[in-house]
Amino acid sequence: MSVISVRLNDDEETLLKKVANFEGMGLSSYIKKIVFERLEEEYDLKLAENTYKAHIESNQKTYSFESVVKELGMDL
């Protein structure tokens, strides 16, 4: 297992410890949790952007949500 050092000022450390405690986690576990959540969000966003770009470049027809609802005879 590796160790990564992060330098925090006193206020940052206090805040992170309070939030970690509120979440019922240790500081190290909380930091890992938020880092990996952020990585997942970034990955999902990049994947969505790439998928959208590929769809636009494919020149496939697109439909608005409203037109699909109307075609299916659904009322919102």
Biotite code that builds the C-alpha atoms (Angstrom):
import biotite.structure as struc

atoms = struc.array([
    struc.Atom([0.000, 0.000, 0.000], chain_id="A", res_id=1, res_name="MET", atom_name="CA", element="C"),
    struc.Atom([1.313, 3.429, -0.867], chain_id="A", res_id=2, res_name="SER", atom_name="CA", element="C"),
    struc.Atom([1.023, 6.643, 1.095], chain_id="A", res_id=3, res_name="VAL", atom_name="CA", element="C"),
    struc.Atom([0.296, 10.030, -0.457], chain_id="A", res_id=4, res_name="ILE", atom_name="CA", element="C"),
    struc.Atom([0.935, 13.187, 1.505], chain_id="A", res_id=5, res_name="SER", atom_name="CA", element="C"),
    struc.Atom([-1.383, 16.187, 1.193], chain_id="A", res_id=6, res_name="VAL", atom_name="CA", element="C"),
    struc.Atom([-0.468, 19.464, 2.826], chain_id="A", res_id=7, res_name="ARG", atom_name="CA", element="C"),
    struc.Atom([-3.370, 21.289, 4.480], chain_id="A", res_id=8, res_name="LEU", atom_name="CA", element="C"),
    struc.Atom([-3.497, 24.449, 6.506], chain_id="A", res_id=9, res_name="ASN", atom_name="CA", element="C"),
    struc.Atom([-5.151, 24.242, 9.926], chain_id="A", res_id=10, res_name="ASP", atom_name="CA", element="C"),
    struc.Atom([-8.541, 25.457, 8.677], chain_id="A", res_id=11, res_name="ASP", atom_name="CA", element="C"),
    struc.Atom([-8.600, 22.954, 5.799], chain_id="A", res_id=12, res_name="GLU", atom_name="CA", element="C"),
    struc.Atom([-7.664, 20.107, 8.109], chain_id="A", res_id=13, res_name="GLU", atom_name="CA", element="C"),
    struc.Atom([-10.324, 21.085, 10.641], chain_id="A", res_id=14, res_name="THR", atom_name="CA", element="C"),
    struc.Atom([-13.004, 21.305, 7.967], chain_id="A", res_id=15, res_name="LEU", atom_name="CA", element="C"),
    struc.Atom([-12.100, 17.961, 6.396], chain_id="A", res_id=16, res_name="LEU", atom_name="CA", element="C"),
    struc.Atom([-12.010, 16.244, 9.773], chain_id="A", res_id=17, res_name="LYS", atom_name="CA", element="C"),
    struc.Atom([-15.421, 17.673, 10.706], chain_id="A", res_id=18, res_name="LYS", atom_name="CA", element="C"),
    struc.Atom([-16.988, 16.568, 7.422], chain_id="A", res_id=19, res_name="VAL", atom_name="CA", element="C"),
    struc.Atom([-15.362, 13.130, 7.605], chain_id="A", res_id=20, res_name="ALA", atom_name="CA", element="C"),
    struc.Atom([-16.638, 12.729, 11.156], chain_id="A", res_id=21, res_name="ASN", atom_name="CA", element="C"),
    struc.Atom([-20.114, 13.855, 10.073], chain_id="A", res_id=22, res_name="PHE", atom_name="CA", element="C"),
    struc.Atom([-20.001, 11.179, 7.347], chain_id="A", res_id=23, res_name="GLU", atom_name="CA", element="C"),
    struc.Atom([-18.909, 8.622, 9.946], chain_id="A", res_id=24, res_name="GLY", atom_name="CA", element="C"),
    struc.Atom([-15.547, 8.065, 8.271], chain_id="A", res_id=25, res_name="MET", atom_name="CA", element="C"),
    struc.Atom([-11.899, 8.546, 9.039], chain_id="A", res_id=26, res_name="GLY", atom_name="CA", element="C"),
    struc.Atom([-10.082, 11.350, 7.274], chain_id="A", res_id=27, res_name="LEU", atom_name="CA", element="C"),
    struc.Atom([-8.143, 9.074, 4.924], chain_id="A", res_id=28, res_name="SER", atom_name="CA", element="C"),
    struc.Atom([-11.242, 7.113, 3.933], chain_id="A", res_id=29, res_name="SER", atom_name="CA", element="C"),
    struc.Atom([-13.224, 10.292, 3.367], chain_id="A", res_id=30, res_name="TYR", atom_name="CA", element="C"),
    struc.Atom([-10.553, 11.813, 1.135], chain_id="A", res_id=31, res_name="ILE", atom_name="CA", element="C"),
    struc.Atom([-10.356, 8.605, -0.914], chain_id="A", res_id=32, res_name="LYS", atom_name="CA", element="C"),
    struc.Atom([-14.148, 8.580, -1.215], chain_id="A", res_id=33, res_name="LYS", atom_name="CA", element="C"),
    struc.Atom([-14.374, 12.124, -2.550], chain_id="A", res_id=34, res_name="ILE", atom_name="CA", element="C"),
    struc.Atom([-11.408, 11.675, -4.916], chain_id="A", res_id=35, res_name="VAL", atom_name="CA", element="C"),
    struc.Atom([-12.882, 8.550, -6.475], chain_id="A", res_id=36, res_name="PHE", atom_name="CA", element="C"),
    struc.Atom([-16.350, 10.088, -6.692], chain_id="A", res_id=37, res_name="GLU", atom_name="CA", element="C"),
    struc.Atom([-14.850, 13.024, -8.573], chain_id="A", res_id=38, res_name="ARG", atom_name="CA", element="C"),
    struc.Atom([-12.952, 10.691, -10.911], chain_id="A", res_id=39, res_name="LEU", atom_name="CA", element="C"),
    struc.Atom([-16.170, 8.823, -11.656], chain_id="A", res_id=40, res_name="GLU", atom_name="CA", element="C"),
    struc.Atom([-18.009, 12.085, -12.387], chain_id="A", res_id=41, res_name="GLU", atom_name="CA", element="C"),
    struc.Atom([-15.228, 13.247, -14.724], chain_id="A", res_id=42, res_name="GLU", atom_name="CA", element="C"),
    struc.Atom([-15.189, 9.882, -16.518], chain_id="A", res_id=43, res_name="TYR", atom_name="CA", element="C"),
    struc.Atom([-18.979, 9.889, -16.941], chain_id="A", res_id=44, res_name="ASP", atom_name="CA", element="C"),
    struc.Atom([-18.929, 13.444, -18.286], chain_id="A", res_id=45, res_name="LEU", atom_name="CA", element="C"),
    struc.Atom([-16.150, 12.675, -20.777], chain_id="A", res_id=46, res_name="LYS", atom_name="CA", element="C"),
    struc.Atom([-17.942, 9.505, -21.893], chain_id="A", res_id=47, res_name="LEU", atom_name="CA", element="C"),
    struc.Atom([-21.180, 11.449, -22.431], chain_id="A", res_id=48, res_name="ALA", atom_name="CA", element="C"),
    struc.Atom([-19.360, 14.173, -24.371], chain_id="A", res_id=49, res_name="GLU", atom_name="CA", element="C"),
    struc.Atom([-17.630, 11.625, -26.617], chain_id="A", res_id=50, res_name="ASN", atom_name="CA", element="C"),
    struc.Atom([-20.872, 9.717, -27.201], chain_id="A", res_id=51, res_name="THR", atom_name="CA", element="C"),
    struc.Atom([-22.744, 12.915, -28.064], chain_id="A", res_id=52, res_name="TYR", atom_name="CA", element="C"),
    struc.Atom([-19.974, 14.010, -30.430], chain_id="A", res_id=53, res_name="LYS", atom_name="CA", element="C"),
    struc.Atom([-19.984, 10.616, -32.174], chain_id="A", res_id=54, res_name="ALA", atom_name="CA", element="C"),
    struc.Atom([-23.772, 10.777, -32.500], chain_id="A", res_id=55, res_name="HIS", atom_name="CA", element="C"),
    struc.Atom([-23.677, 14.256, -34.048], chain_id="A", res_id=56, res_name="ILE", atom_name="CA", element="C"),
    struc.Atom([-20.880, 13.255, -36.427], chain_id="A", res_id=57, res_name="GLU", atom_name="CA", element="C"),
    struc.Atom([-22.869, 10.182, -37.538], chain_id="A", res_id=58, res_name="SER", atom_name="CA", element="C"),
    struc.Atom([-25.637, 12.436, -38.924], chain_id="A", res_id=59, res_name="ASN", atom_name="CA", element="C"),
    struc.Atom([-28.314, 10.197, -37.430], chain_id="A", res_id=60, res_name="GLN", atom_name="CA", element="C"),
    struc.Atom([-31.730, 11.718, -36.999], chain_id="A", res_id=61, res_name="LYS", atom_name="CA", element="C"),
    struc.Atom([-32.519, 12.940, -33.514], chain_id="A", res_id=62, res_name="THR", atom_name="CA", element="C"),
    struc.Atom([-35.868, 13.413, -31.803], chain_id="A", res_id=63, res_name="TYR", atom_name="CA", element="C"),
    struc.Atom([-36.837, 15.814, -29.065], chain_id="A", res_id=64, res_name="SER", atom_name="CA", element="C"),
    struc.Atom([-38.230, 14.429, -25.846], chain_id="A", res_id=65, res_name="PHE", atom_name="CA", element="C"),
    struc.Atom([-41.487, 16.267, -26.521], chain_id="A", res_id=66, res_name="GLU", atom_name="CA", element="C"),
    struc.Atom([-41.894, 14.716, -29.987], chain_id="A", res_id=67, res_name="SER", atom_name="CA", element="C"),
    struc.Atom([-41.328, 11.190, -28.627], chain_id="A", res_id=68, res_name="VAL", atom_name="CA", element="C"),
    struc.Atom([-43.874, 11.749, -25.846], chain_id="A", res_id=69, res_name="VAL", atom_name="CA", element="C"),
    struc.Atom([-46.377, 13.073, -28.383], chain_id="A", res_id=70, res_name="LYS", atom_name="CA", element="C"),
    struc.Atom([-45.785, 10.188, -30.807], chain_id="A", res_id=71, res_name="GLU", atom_name="CA", element="C"),
    struc.Atom([-46.301, 7.668, -28.002], chain_id="A", res_id=72, res_name="LEU", atom_name="CA", element="C"),
    struc.Atom([-49.548, 9.405, -27.034], chain_id="A", res_id=73, res_name="GLY", atom_name="CA", element="C"),
    struc.Atom([-48.357, 10.153, -23.534], chain_id="A", res_id=74, res_name="MET", atom_name="CA", element="C"),
    struc.Atom([-49.379, 13.210, -21.533], chain_id="A", res_id=75, res_name="ASP", atom_name="CA", element="C"),
    struc.Atom([-47.001, 14.852, -19.128], chain_id="A", res_id=76, res_name="LEU", atom_name="CA", element="C"),
])
